[in-house]
Amino acid sequence: MHPGSSPPSGDGIGCHGGKEELRKAAEAAGKSETIARYAADYPVGPHDQPQSMCPAFGSLRVGLRMRRTATVLSGSACCVYGLTFTSHFYGARRSVGYVPFNSETLVTGKLFEDIRDAVFKLADPEKYDAVVVINLCVPTASGVPLQILPKEIAGVRVIGIDVPGFGVPTHAEAKDVLAAAMLNYARREAEQGPVQAPSTPRGDRPTITLLGEMFPADPVGIGMLLAPMGLAAGPAVPTREWRELYGAFDCAAVAAIHPFYKASIREFEAAGRAIVGSAPVGRDGTETWLEAIGGACGISRAMIDAAKNAALPEISAALAAAPINGRITLSGYEGSELLVGRLLVESGADLRYVGTACPRTPWSDADRAWLEAKGVRVQYRASLEHDIGAMEEFSPDLAIGTTPVVQKAKAKGIPALYFTNLISARPLFGGAGAGSLAQVVNAAIAGKARFDAMREFFDDVGEGDKAGIWQHTPVPRPEFRDKFRKATAAQTKKRKSEEMV
């Protein structure tokens, strides 16, 4: 960190300026095309945007998980500190570059020169295939022109992107921002001539590229589902190294497992690749998905039926062997919430609500329609208020959700599970996915008695007048409260009268 680094102040584009002011400043500073594209790709919906971590974490995560890739952040010191802390909390084992700035270097253009110098120092072809530079809110609003950085230095690719919190709603969609930028670069390289072969040798079967971050075992399971049709699972995007991007384009079709990667899908469509939505989740989802993949790849009816006959009985048996009993509400911000919802319903759960922070897209419509036909309420761009409201409305036996939802549920004595760590980090597809949720979900529901006992024991402790630590038991003083209530009401009435005048 740099002690002199601080966001600019006094010009309306500091961190305190508000999203609308930051957006206006960015447009005035030459970022109007970028802001318009983000607004089209990632519409916010009925409210401003979901409450989640800084969106830039998604792009940072993608870069840090790629081998031979350096990542540099350009933003306020407090933002960079929070993002690097979060990245290491989630297991990053790599340094994050940071170019400090202050008001002077920002407004004079020196910040861009400092970023350019840093990129030249990093661009060592012995160490890196690519250097990624990410503008956070203030540099984006100030128009720091990462797009004019050199596209390549000594054979090292340079990719500059803007990922402002006022333009990209969630960290899930920020993954798409960087993944699409890399796909665009790799597609143009491949169009210009021969490119480096992926490190994993390609087999003789056509492949299906998998779009979205997945549990490590899922591509293997999907590969087994595809094998009877003469297909194989290809690379998963975001990839783990640059060369896999070329392999991602060298496919028969793209499976939009996570349906919100709109910019990445645009790159695959530009390369002439067919896109298939939903995923092989549960029996119904697997049957529909295999049909769609077979149709997109021109597979014969006999081979599609062979794939279904090989997979569906195993999935049905796994679902029957691991039933889930209980009423559940489900919410999260990873993008796989509708898929998990389908699996819970097919496992027997009484699922009432699925909330996702991600937007509705054509590639999740099949999942939405299936869930709604089962009586499940689906809420895209769900806010914390949506999720908590559903929990209070349906009084579930288990609430699956984000940290604040889990906290609220447990305070009410409702068993709860954190979606990201305990649900999405499990296999979901094929036979392995069919029985993966039952153990953790049923164990959580069975813990209801413990919650009841704790709630009874701690009832009325730490709330209202009894909050905090006291040496003596507080004595209620209702006369004081009434006095202050009357004084406050009189003050409010007076203020309104003055406003009317």
DRENLUM-257223 format. One record per residue (C-alpha): residue in one letter; x, y, z. Coordinates in steps of 0.1 Angstrom, whole numbers, plus 5000, padded with zeros to 4 digits. Layout:
// residues N
aXYZ;...
***
This chain:
// residues 501
m500050005000;h501050364996;p500450615024;g499850894999;s497150704979;s493650844983;p490650884961;p490151234946;s487851464965;g485851774957;d485051684921;g482151444927;i483951134916;g485351014949;c484150684965;h481550894983;g480151044952;g477250794947;k476650564918;e474750804896;e477551074900;l480250814893;r478350684862;k477851034848;a481551114854;a482550794836;e480450874806;a481751234805;a485351094807;g484950884776;k483550554791;s480050594778;e480350294754;t481650064782;i478850184806;a476150134779;r477449784771;y477449684808;a473849824812;a472749604783;d474649294794;y473949314831;p470549494837;v469949564873;g466149484874;p463449614898;h465949754924;d469349924921;q471449614924;p471949314947;q473749344980;s476949154977;m480749184978;c482549434955;p481849314919;a485549344909;f486249044931;g484848824903;s487348944877;l490148934902;r489248574911;v489348474874;g492848624869;l494248484901;r493148134892;m494948134858;r498448004855;r501048244841;t498748544845;a499548864864;t496749074878;v497049454886;l494349654904;s493950024898;g491750184924;s491450344958;a493750184985;c490850085007;c489149904978;v492449724968;y493049625004;g489549475007;l489749284974;t493149134981;f492049035016;t489048865002;s490948694974;h493448544999;f490548445022;y489248244993;g492548064987;a494548284963;r498248204966;r499548484943;s500348844947;v498049114934;g499649414917;y498649764928;v499450104913;p498850374940;f497550714931;n496351044945;s494251324932;e497151484914;t498351174895;l494751084887;v493651424871;t497051484854;g497151154836;k500251044856;l498250744869;f497950594834;e501650644829;d502350464862;i500150174851;r501850154818;d505250154835;a504049874858;v502849664829;f506149694811;k507949584842;l505649284847;a505649164810;d508248894813;p507448614788;e509348364809;k506848414837;y503548534821;d501348474791;a499148774800;v498949074823;v495449184834;v494849544846;i491549614863;n490149964868;l487949994899;c485350264905;v487350584907;p489750524878;t486850424857;a484850734866;s487950944858;g488350784824;v491750624829;p492150474794;l493350124798;q492150054763;i495150234749;l497750024767;p499849814744;k498049494734;e501249304736;i504649354752;a507549104744;g504948844736;v502948894768;r499348984762;v497949294780;i494249314788;g492749624804;i489149614817;d486849844837;v484949674865;p483249954884;g480649874911;f478350124895;g478349944861;v478749574870;p476049454894;t477549134909;h480948964912;a479448664893;e479048894863;a482449044867;k483848694860;d482148734826;v483749064820;l487348924822;a486448584806;a484948764776;a487849004772;m490248704772;l488048504748;n487848814724;y491648834724;a492148464719;r489548454691;r491248724672;e494648544676;a493148224662;e491648414633;q495048554624;g496848214622;p498047904641;v498047924679;q499547724707;a497947394713;p496347334747;s498547154773;t495946874776;p495946674743;r492646684725;g490946354718;d489346244686;r485746324698;p484046664693;t483846854726;i481347054745;t482747374761;l481447424796;l480647794805;g480747874842;e482847784873;m482047434885;f482847184912;p486047004899;a484346664896;d481446804874;p483346814841;v484246454846;g480646364853;i479446564823;g481946384801;m480546054811;l477046164802;l478246284768;a480345974759;p477545754745;m476846034719;g480446034708;l481146364725;a483546474752;a483646754778;g485847034767;p487547314786;a485547504813;v485447884809;p486848074828;t489847864820;r492947794842;e495447894815;w495548094783;r495947804759;e492647654771;l490947944755;y491747814720;g490447474730;a487247634743;f486547774708;d487447434691;c484147274701;a480947144687;a478747354710;v478847554742;a476947454773;a475847774792;i475847594826;h475847934843;p473548134821;f474648494829;y477948494809;k476348714782;a479548874769;s481348534767;i478348394748;r478648684724;e482248574717;f481248214711;e478448324688;a480848534668;a482948224663;g479848044650;r479247814680;a475847694691;i474847774727;v472747534748;g471247654781;s470447474814;a472447174826;p472246794832;v470846834867;g468346574881;r466546334859;d464346584840;g467146834835;t469546564822;e467046424797;t466246764783;w469846874782;l471046554764;e468346614738;a469446974733;i473146884731;g472346604706;g470246834685;a472847114685;c475646864674;g473646674649;i473746344668;s471646054657;r468445964676;a469845624684;m472945774701;i470846034720;d468645754733;a471645544742;a473045834763;k469645884781;n469345514787;a472745504802;a472245804825;l468645834835;p468145504855;e471245574876;i470045934883;s466545814893;a468045554916;a470345804932;l467446044938;a465345764953;a468145654976;a468746004990;p465346174996;i465046525011;n462046595033;g461246945044;r460247295033;i463147505019;t463847855007;l466947904986;s469048204976;g472548294965;y474748494941;e476848234923;g474448184893;s473747814899;e470747874922;l468047754897;l470047434890;v470347364927;g466647434931;r465747174904;l467846914922;l466246984955;v462746954940;e463646624923;s465046504956;g461646544972;a462146884989;d459147124993;l460947414977;r458947734979;y461448014967;v464548044946;g466348384946;t469448464925;a471348784924;c471948724887;p469648854859;r467148654838;t468648544804;p467348314776;w469648044788;s467948004822;d464348014809;a464047634808;d465047614845;r462747904854;a459747744836;w460347404852;l460547544887;e457547764883;a455547464870;k456447294903;g455047584922;v458347744931;r458648124931;v461748234911;q463248584918;y465948714895;r468049004908;a466948914943;s467749154970;l468349065007;e464849195014;h463448954988;d465248655004;i464448745040;g460848825030;a460448475014;m461948305045;e459448495068;e456548415045;f457148045041;s458647965075;p460947695061;d462447395078;l465747515062;a466947845047;i469747825022;g471248155014;t473948425018;t475548515051;p472948775062;v470148535053;v471648255073;q472248495102;k468648615102;a467348255099;k469348125129;a468348425150;k464748305144;g465647945153;i465447825116;p468247585105;a470247755077;l473147675053;y475547915035;f474947854998;t478447934985;n480547705008;l478047435017;i475847384986;s477447514954;a480747354963;r479347004956;p478846804925;l475446884909;f475346684876;g474646334866;g474446044891;a477046204914;g475046524918;a471746344923;g472546234959;s475046504968;l472746744987;a470646505008;q473246445036;v474046805044;v470446925039;n468846655060;a471446695087;a470747065089;i466947015090;a467346745118;g469147015139;k465947205145;a465647075180;r469047225189;f467947565176;d464747545196;a466747465228;m469247745222;r466547995213;e464647915245;f467747945266;f468848275251;d465348415246;d465248795250;v468948815257;g471049085239;e468049265225;g466649605231;d467349735266;k469249415274;a471849455247;g475449505257;i477349415289;w475949535322;q477249535358;h473749545372;t470349455357;p468949755339;v465849915354;p463149995330;r462350375329;p459150395307;e458650765318;f461950855302;r461050675270;d457650855268;k459251185274;f461751145246;r459151005223;k456951315228;a459851545223;t460851365191;a457351375177;a457051755185;q460451815168;t459351625137;k456051815135;k457852145138;r460252055110;k457451955087;s455652285094;e458852475085;e459252285053;m455752365042;v456352735048;
***
